[in-house]
Amino acid sequence: MVLFTQEQLEVLLKMNRLEFNELVMTFKEGASKDVRFQPAKLGNFNGACDRKVVDAWLAEMEDYLHVAKVGRHSAVEFAQSYLKGYATTWCRTMRQEEGKNHGYTWEFFKERVETEFVPRNSNSILRCKLRDLVNATNENLRQYVKAYSKLMLEIQHMHELDRCANS
């Protein structure tokens, strides 16, 4: 998947069919040295203890690492450069306790971020919200479906039997 900046999308949208076809041919021929696309800019992570924020930042970082072709050995250091505020302090402390970044993998770093910043009871809270979700009237059906779908997507490790019991 290729990510484009807003400026790049605007340029693509302004191209006529001939220019666009030439660009496609350039890529197909492997002569894309003159035409470079930059991955979208990344947001910083400030240490918010919120599953949605953590999951979104980690997913965004993984996409960026893939598109920018950041090597697996550099991924952790690269991601750490996008930590701000409390997250930076946490990371510094973690590195001191565990010895800089020796042997860190991206998977290990992700696990540590999730352990530190995702509340342990986040799934329980979401399951309670799902259990308490009620469709009061048919007028609110669209809102109910939206709320239900959102909760189902946020709950991790929702088993098929649970999905049926909660529907």
Backbone bond lengths (Angstrom), bond angles and torsions (degrees), N, CA, C in turn:
res aa  C-N    CA-C-N  psi(-1)  N-CA   C-N-CA  omega(-1)  CA-C   N-CA-C  phi
1 M - - - 1.445 - - 1.524 108.39 -
2 V 1.317 116.79 134.72 1.449 122.43 -179.82 1.522 108.85 -105.86
3 L 1.322 115.64 130.13 1.456 121.00 177.48 1.519 109.12 -101.93
4 F 1.321 117.07 138.53 1.446 121.91 -179.83 1.521 109.65 -119.24
5 T 1.328 115.57 150.26 1.456 119.43 172.59 1.526 107.80 -78.94
6 Q 1.322 116.25 167.07 1.470 120.89 178.52 1.530 110.31 -59.33
7 E 1.324 116.92 -41.12 1.470 121.07 -179.82 1.526 111.18 -62.52
8 Q 1.340 116.45 -42.34 1.459 120.40 -179.63 1.522 111.20 -65.56
9 L 1.322 116.49 -39.34 1.461 119.80 177.55 1.518 111.09 -63.75
10 E 1.328 116.62 -40.98 1.470 120.27 178.77 1.528 110.79 -61.84
11 V 1.334 116.93 -40.53 1.466 120.58 177.96 1.524 110.05 -63.65
12 L 1.340 116.33 -44.64 1.468 119.64 179.41 1.526 111.65 -61.78
13 L 1.331 116.84 -40.95 1.459 120.34 -179.09 1.530 112.48 -67.37
14 K 1.331 116.97 -28.28 1.465 120.91 -178.69 1.525 112.38 -83.33
15 M 1.320 117.73 -12.44 1.465 120.92 -178.72 1.524 110.43 -70.03
16 N 1.331 114.67 143.95 1.462 117.37 171.99 1.532 108.03 -83.53
17 R 1.306 116.11 172.83 1.468 120.82 -174.43 1.535 111.91 -59.54
18 L 1.317 117.69 -40.32 1.459 121.32 -179.03 1.534 110.93 -64.33
19 E 1.340 116.74 -46.19 1.470 120.36 178.93 1.524 111.13 -62.24
20 F 1.325 115.65 -41.04 1.460 119.95 -179.60 1.530 110.30 -64.86
21 N 1.334 117.19 -44.11 1.464 120.65 178.48 1.524 111.56 -62.06
22 E 1.340 117.02 -37.80 1.468 120.40 176.65 1.529 110.96 -63.19
23 L 1.324 116.09 -40.62 1.458 120.68 178.97 1.531 110.26 -63.62
24 V 1.324 116.59 -43.41 1.464 120.92 178.78 1.527 109.95 -61.97
25 M 1.311 117.10 -43.99 1.465 121.15 179.15 1.529 110.94 -62.71
26 T 1.325 115.98 -37.86 1.464 120.26 178.47 1.523 109.94 -59.27
27 F 1.325 115.97 -44.13 1.459 119.41 178.86 1.517 111.66 -67.18
28 K 1.319 116.95 -41.32 1.463 120.59 -178.76 1.523 111.65 -64.20
29 E 1.312 116.64 -34.90 1.458 120.98 -178.89 1.522 111.99 -80.82
30 G 1.320 116.81 -7.00 1.460 119.55 178.86 1.509 113.02 79.46
31 A 1.326 117.17 13.80 1.457 120.59 -179.48 1.531 110.24 -97.85
32 S 1.292 116.51 40.40 1.465 120.16 -175.47 1.524 112.93 -85.00
33 K 1.303 117.83 16.14 1.468 120.33 -178.40 1.522 112.10 -64.64
34 D 1.335 116.97 -33.20 1.461 119.94 -179.61 1.530 112.07 -83.68
35 V 1.315 117.17 -20.45 1.453 121.47 -177.52 1.521 107.46 -111.35
36 R 1.325 116.33 112.70 1.463 120.23 -177.26 1.518 109.90 -122.69
37 F 1.313 114.45 134.52 1.446 120.48 175.63 1.517 108.02 -109.19
38 Q 1.293 116.04 133.98 1.455 121.51 178.10 1.522 109.28 -98.73
39 P 1.325 116.78 141.40 1.470 118.33 174.69 1.529 109.89 -62.43
40 A 1.317 115.99 155.45 1.461 120.55 178.14 1.524 109.20 -59.90
41 K 1.332 116.17 152.40 1.461 120.51 -179.15 1.525 109.89 -68.19
42 L 1.317 114.70 142.78 1.457 121.44 -179.67 1.515 111.58 -89.47
43 G 1.305 115.73 150.48 1.456 120.62 173.01 1.517 109.74 -91.54
44 N 1.320 115.89 158.32 1.453 121.40 177.07 1.525 109.53 -84.36
45 F 1.330 115.12 160.36 1.461 120.71 173.85 1.520 107.45 -116.56
46 N 1.337 116.27 122.89 1.466 119.85 -174.55 1.519 113.78 -102.33
47 G 1.323 117.40 4.86 1.459 119.87 177.13 1.511 114.31 97.66
48 A 1.321 117.43 21.57 1.467 120.55 178.35 1.525 109.58 -62.81
49 C 1.319 116.35 131.21 1.471 121.32 178.29 1.515 108.86 -89.21
50 D 1.308 115.36 75.15 1.455 122.38 -175.63 1.525 107.76 -147.73
51 R 1.340 116.75 120.53 1.465 120.87 -175.93 1.525 112.13 -54.56
52 K 1.340 117.38 -44.20 1.468 119.79 -177.52 1.521 111.26 -62.44
53 V 1.322 116.81 -42.38 1.464 121.24 -178.59 1.530 110.00 -66.36
54 V 1.318 116.91 -45.24 1.470 121.52 -179.68 1.526 110.24 -63.87
55 D 1.327 117.04 -49.17 1.467 120.75 -179.31 1.528 111.41 -60.58
56 A 1.327 116.39 -42.19 1.469 120.21 -179.41 1.523 110.92 -65.25
57 W 1.343 117.10 -42.78 1.473 120.07 -178.64 1.529 110.18 -66.58
58 L 1.325 117.34 -43.56 1.465 119.89 179.81 1.531 111.42 -64.63
59 A 1.329 117.20 -40.41 1.471 120.28 178.62 1.527 110.57 -65.79
60 E 1.327 116.12 -42.93 1.465 120.90 178.07 1.526 110.34 -61.75
61 M 1.335 116.43 -41.88 1.462 121.03 179.52 1.526 110.32 -65.27
62 E 1.324 118.00 -43.31 1.462 120.51 179.05 1.526 111.29 -61.69
63 D 1.322 116.44 -43.38 1.464 120.09 177.25 1.524 110.58 -59.70
64 Y 1.311 116.30 -44.91 1.465 120.82 -179.19 1.531 110.34 -63.44
65 L 1.324 116.95 -46.01 1.470 120.81 -179.74 1.521 110.46 -57.92
66 H 1.329 116.05 -39.20 1.466 120.52 179.58 1.527 111.34 -69.04
67 V 1.336 116.47 -50.05 1.467 120.34 -176.20 1.527 111.18 -67.04
68 A 1.327 117.10 -40.42 1.467 121.15 -178.42 1.525 111.71 -81.42
69 K 1.332 115.48 -2.82 1.464 121.58 179.31 1.534 112.04 55.91
70 V 1.328 115.43 43.98 1.460 120.89 175.61 1.517 106.96 -75.10
71 G 1.314 117.51 128.24 1.454 121.55 -178.20 1.517 112.16 -64.52
72 R 1.327 116.28 155.06 1.468 121.62 -178.10 1.526 110.85 -60.88
73 H 1.327 118.27 -31.81 1.462 120.18 -179.24 1.525 111.54 -73.05
74 S 1.318 117.27 -27.62 1.463 121.69 -178.52 1.519 113.05 -94.26
75 A 1.318 117.39 -10.42 1.466 121.31 -172.83 1.521 112.74 -59.18
76 V 1.327 117.39 -44.16 1.467 120.71 -177.23 1.522 110.26 -66.19
77 E 1.320 116.89 -48.13 1.469 119.68 179.58 1.524 111.07 -61.90
78 F 1.326 116.32 -39.28 1.454 120.31 178.26 1.527 110.55 -62.52
79 A 1.326 116.63 -48.23 1.467 121.08 -179.83 1.517 111.05 -62.31
80 Q 1.320 117.39 -39.24 1.462 120.88 179.86 1.523 111.96 -62.25
81 S 1.313 117.15 -26.40 1.471 119.84 179.31 1.531 111.55 -71.03
82 Y 1.337 117.45 -13.06 1.464 121.82 178.45 1.525 112.26 -101.26
83 L 1.327 116.71 9.62 1.455 120.64 174.91 1.521 108.88 -88.11
84 K 1.311 116.50 137.58 1.468 121.53 179.93 1.525 109.13 -133.80
85 G 1.319 116.31 163.06 1.457 121.77 174.68 1.517 112.86 58.68
86 Y 1.336 115.40 -132.89 1.465 120.71 -177.52 1.527 111.59 -59.75
87 A 1.331 117.60 -34.47 1.465 120.81 -179.47 1.528 110.86 -61.61
88 T 1.326 117.39 -36.00 1.464 121.21 177.48 1.524 110.20 -66.37
89 T 1.326 115.99 -44.66 1.469 120.51 179.00 1.520 110.18 -61.41
90 W 1.331 116.88 -45.48 1.461 121.24 177.79 1.517 111.12 -58.17
91 C 1.323 116.40 -45.02 1.463 121.27 -177.30 1.534 110.77 -64.22
92 R 1.333 116.22 -43.49 1.469 120.52 178.06 1.529 110.28 -58.99
93 T 1.323 116.08 -45.12 1.466 120.94 179.60 1.519 110.57 -63.19
94 M 1.323 116.71 -43.66 1.463 121.10 179.41 1.527 110.54 -60.67
95 R 1.339 116.54 -44.05 1.474 119.84 179.97 1.521 111.39 -63.92
96 Q 1.328 117.27 -39.03 1.465 120.20 178.41 1.520 111.15 -64.88
97 E 1.324 116.08 -42.26 1.463 120.62 -178.66 1.517 112.55 -70.16
98 E 1.318 116.61 -34.16 1.459 119.39 -173.10 1.522 113.87 -110.41
99 G 1.317 117.68 5.60 1.452 119.83 173.53 1.506 115.53 84.59
100 K 1.318 117.17 69.59 1.472 124.77 179.12 1.520 109.47 54.09
101 N 1.309 120.44 -123.81 1.470 121.06 -178.59 1.523 111.55 -125.29
102 H 1.301 116.40 22.98 1.463 119.05 -175.35 1.519 111.52 -60.70
103 G 1.311 115.43 119.22 1.444 121.20 176.36 1.521 115.13 79.89
104 Y 1.320 117.84 4.75 1.466 119.68 -180.00 1.514 109.73 -69.13
105 T 1.299 115.34 135.95 1.454 120.47 171.26 1.526 106.46 -112.45
106 W 1.314 116.00 165.67 1.461 120.24 177.52 1.525 109.26 -61.26
107 E 1.316 116.86 -40.76 1.467 120.86 -178.89 1.530 110.97 -62.63
108 F 1.345 116.69 -41.77 1.463 120.86 178.46 1.531 110.26 -63.95
109 F 1.329 116.58 -43.93 1.462 120.97 179.64 1.527 110.38 -61.68
110 K 1.326 117.24 -46.05 1.472 121.59 178.15 1.525 110.93 -57.26
111 E 1.315 115.31 -45.69 1.465 120.21 -179.64 1.536 110.69 -61.20
112 R 1.324 116.77 -41.44 1.472 120.41 179.70 1.523 111.04 -67.07
113 V 1.327 117.59 -40.06 1.473 120.96 177.82 1.524 109.71 -62.50
114 E 1.325 116.31 -46.55 1.465 120.02 -179.90 1.531 111.38 -63.26
115 T 1.321 116.83 -41.91 1.463 121.00 179.57 1.525 110.88 -61.72
116 E 1.327 116.08 -40.47 1.470 120.28 -176.77 1.524 113.25 -78.32
117 F 1.325 117.91 -39.82 1.464 120.02 -167.89 1.536 115.87 -109.83
118 V 1.324 117.96 -11.36 1.464 119.04 176.66 1.524 107.46 -95.30
119 P 1.321 117.94 120.62 1.468 119.47 179.27 1.525 110.58 -56.01
120 R 1.318 115.95 136.59 1.463 121.11 -176.23 1.525 112.45 -60.97
121 N 1.320 116.10 -30.17 1.464 119.36 -176.71 1.531 113.04 -98.71
122 S 1.319 117.40 17.44 1.471 119.60 -175.95 1.527 112.06 -61.87
123 N 1.336 117.74 -40.10 1.468 119.57 178.18 1.518 110.97 -65.91
124 S 1.331 117.62 -39.70 1.472 120.91 178.74 1.518 110.54 -62.51
125 I 1.322 116.53 -43.25 1.467 120.84 179.36 1.525 110.04 -61.55
126 L 1.330 116.65 -45.03 1.463 120.38 179.93 1.522 111.57 -65.10
127 R 1.330 117.16 -39.16 1.469 120.22 178.27 1.530 110.78 -65.13
128 C 1.336 117.27 -37.55 1.475 120.27 176.49 1.525 110.44 -64.68
129 K 1.332 116.39 -42.00 1.466 119.76 177.66 1.521 110.49 -61.86
130 L 1.327 116.30 -40.15 1.461 120.43 179.08 1.530 110.55 -64.81
131 R 1.335 116.47 -43.38 1.465 120.92 179.84 1.531 111.00 -62.54
132 D 1.344 116.29 -37.67 1.466 120.84 -176.60 1.527 113.68 -85.43
133 L 1.323 116.16 -5.72 1.461 120.06 -179.23 1.527 109.44 -67.88
134 V 1.307 115.96 124.11 1.460 120.99 -177.24 1.520 108.68 -130.85
135 N 1.321 115.24 139.13 1.457 119.48 174.22 1.526 107.48 -93.94
136 A 1.329 115.61 99.97 1.462 120.76 -174.43 1.533 112.25 -68.15
137 T 1.321 117.12 -46.77 1.464 120.14 -179.35 1.515 109.18 -138.37
138 N 1.312 115.84 162.75 1.461 119.74 178.06 1.516 112.23 -68.02
139 E 1.328 117.65 -22.65 1.464 120.50 178.55 1.520 111.38 -63.33
140 N 1.321 117.08 -29.19 1.455 121.77 -178.05 1.526 112.54 -96.64
141 L 1.318 117.83 15.75 1.456 121.10 -176.26 1.525 111.82 -58.35
142 R 1.311 117.35 -43.61 1.465 120.96 179.93 1.528 110.59 -60.79
143 Q 1.335 116.72 -43.53 1.464 120.78 178.70 1.527 111.22 -65.67
144 Y 1.333 115.94 -39.14 1.462 120.59 178.47 1.530 110.46 -62.58
145 V 1.313 116.79 -47.81 1.465 121.13 -179.07 1.526 110.07 -61.91
146 K 1.322 116.26 -41.05 1.464 120.67 179.10 1.534 110.65 -63.56
147 A 1.331 117.05 -46.40 1.470 121.49 179.55 1.529 110.66 -64.07
148 Y 1.331 116.46 -42.63 1.467 121.35 179.58 1.537 110.30 -62.28
149 S 1.315 116.42 -48.07 1.468 120.88 -179.01 1.526 110.90 -61.52
150 K 1.311 116.14 -42.16 1.462 120.71 179.85 1.530 111.05 -61.44
151 L 1.322 116.67 -45.40 1.463 120.26 179.08 1.523 111.55 -64.57
152 M 1.312 117.17 -41.35 1.466 120.41 -179.63 1.532 111.46 -63.33
153 L 1.325 116.91 -35.14 1.462 120.22 178.61 1.528 111.90 -73.40
154 E 1.324 116.18 -32.04 1.466 120.19 -176.93 1.521 113.20 -78.67
155 I 1.328 117.09 -28.97 1.469 119.69 -177.40 1.521 108.81 -75.33
156 Q 1.319 114.68 122.36 1.458 119.16 178.73 1.519 109.76 -85.94
157 H 1.303 115.47 147.85 1.460 123.17 176.57 1.528 111.97 60.13
158 M 1.299 115.97 41.63 1.466 120.31 175.47 1.527 106.51 -79.97
159 H 1.315 116.84 115.13 1.460 121.77 -178.50 1.522 109.85 -79.08
160 E 1.310 116.38 158.07 1.462 121.65 -177.22 1.528 111.52 -59.73
161 L 1.331 117.36 -40.13 1.462 120.35 178.67 1.521 110.98 -64.49
162 D 1.343 117.67 -38.81 1.460 121.03 177.02 1.522 110.60 -63.77
163 R 1.326 116.21 -39.69 1.453 119.80 -179.62 1.528 110.76 -59.45
164 C 1.330 116.36 -41.23 1.462 120.20 179.70 1.529 110.80 -69.82
165 A 1.328 116.93 -40.83 1.461 120.63 -177.53 1.518 111.02 -67.52
166 N 1.336 117.91 -28.99 1.456 121.35 -177.51 1.523 112.94 -93.22
167 S 1.326 117.87 -3.10 1.465 118.44 -178.66 1.494 111.81 -82.99
